[in-house]
């Protein structure tokens, strides 16, 4: 009952005790020293919200004793033995250094954003890709006939001066239609084919190109005389075509594609897109519309092609073959870097395997989903490919540096094609840019990223003689007497051959079969080596390896840092406050002669440590 009463009365009992102690006087205090009052659990000091240590030593001792980081307790337990204490301290510092060194290597590798390739195999029915075939028979435009005849005469003169070969002595002279032995030629611009014997010990053939002032000249050389003559002729041929850009081929061969079918289904005219290439002649692009439900050579697209060798530009086209390229839908076919040739008189069977690549974008790599994210304006009305971007970039650099564009590529708006009549030094500028492009010194490589999703085709081909000697006559008869071209001219009839006319020779016929070797295709996906969860897992593994701790240990380190910062501020504030208090005391001591001793003793004194307790209670 008494303890409850005391506990219940609380402040009133304490006030009465203080009053009674004051009435007894100082004598009672001297005879019996006061004992500190015993507090009940309800009256014991409560834990405050913020508890600060009085020194850094106490702070570090508390941290090392209670943290979950392994090894720190040894610093406290080994305090009597200085050797062990120093050894464990150095060991912890060394371990911490190695840990952060490995974390630095890990973060450096992560910020490189490496990728790995994950390959998976899928199987589904596939749409046949587009197929482009060209007859390698470029036509002589009628609008430029006289200029091309003059070029042929100039070529005849150059080849005769180098190799003493006279085309007119041949049975089928390609220059027999050139009027006069020495025709007037106005288009060479001083660029002649010549032998170069002073450029080292190797025999080379080439031509000299100079800028507009003549101060910068170089030789475009080749070790093969045939290659040099073709390149020289091709340069002048592009120069002539640049005079009349609208002059293309006279017409397409109406009988180039004699037959086209997939299984038992015939191709239609709308499945083909016809166009003319200045070098490869009449070209036909078959847009794939047939779906391959089964693999194998029995499920194929079959094309029967007929070439008509015409000696119109002998130095431009020296191959009797047919140019073929297999590419994606709505992609521009670039036959020179990616096309392949098939020979007439043979049946060529081409097997297709398809691969698909999916690339990661920024920051793991640079790719694009279309022309919108590229700073190069595509000059082709087709889907984005890196080759189309490179060609468009090169053509734009041609217009910027040479003031004209190369004839083989489309023109930007407001530009015109190169010709020596308007741009005398365009050849020098063109080949300089071409050399820089081949050496990867132009900005086009960095400006043209790869597509983020790209399909590639792996081809394998086999050939056999076609048709056989026993079946050649009736196959040629059936093909020549077809009443309608199945691919290009619906409703147009072909006249059957006259009885006295010979059948088409095998050297003018070719058969192409295209099929899927397998419907399984590989999907190659880029995946990051370190994603954010994998990075955190690797960092946690290193932290556990060297310290045997977890994420909560990092929180303990943060708490230590926060406590140390607060203690530093508190001690600094205490020192600043003590300096401000000591300055008024010094001034009053100097004037002690005017102040009585009782006045000096009447000033309140600040007990030692009272300031710290006040600040701690205010923070609590």
Secondary structure, DSSP 8 states (H G I E B T S, - for coil): -HHHHHHHHTHHHHHHHHHHHHHH-HHHHHHS--------TTTS----S----SSHHHHHHHHHHH-SSTTTHHHHHTTT-HHHHHHHHHHHHHHHHHHHHHHHHHHHHHHTT-EEEEEEEEE--EE--EEEEE-S-----GGGHHHHHHHHHHHHHHHHHHH---GGGSTT-TTTTS-SSS------TT--EEEE-SSSSS-EEEEEEE-SSSSSEEEEEES-HHHHHHHHHHHHHHHHHTTSTT---S---TTSEEEEEETTEE--GGGEEEEEETTTEEEEEE----EE-S-STTSEEEEEEE-----S-TTT----SEEEEEE-TT----HHHH-EEE-TTEEEEEEEEEEEEE---TTT--EESSGGG-SS---SSS---HHHHHHHHHHHHHHHHHSSB-TTS---TT--B--TTT-TTHHHHHHHHHHHHHTT-STHHHHS-EESEEEEEEEEEEEEESS-TTTHHHHHHHHHT-SS-SSS-TT-------TTS----GGGEEEEEEEES-SEEEEEEEEESS-HHHHHHHHHHHHHHHH---HHHHHHHHHHHHHHHHHHHHHHHHHHHHHHHHHHHHHHHHTGGGS-HHHHHTS----TTHHHHHHHHHH-
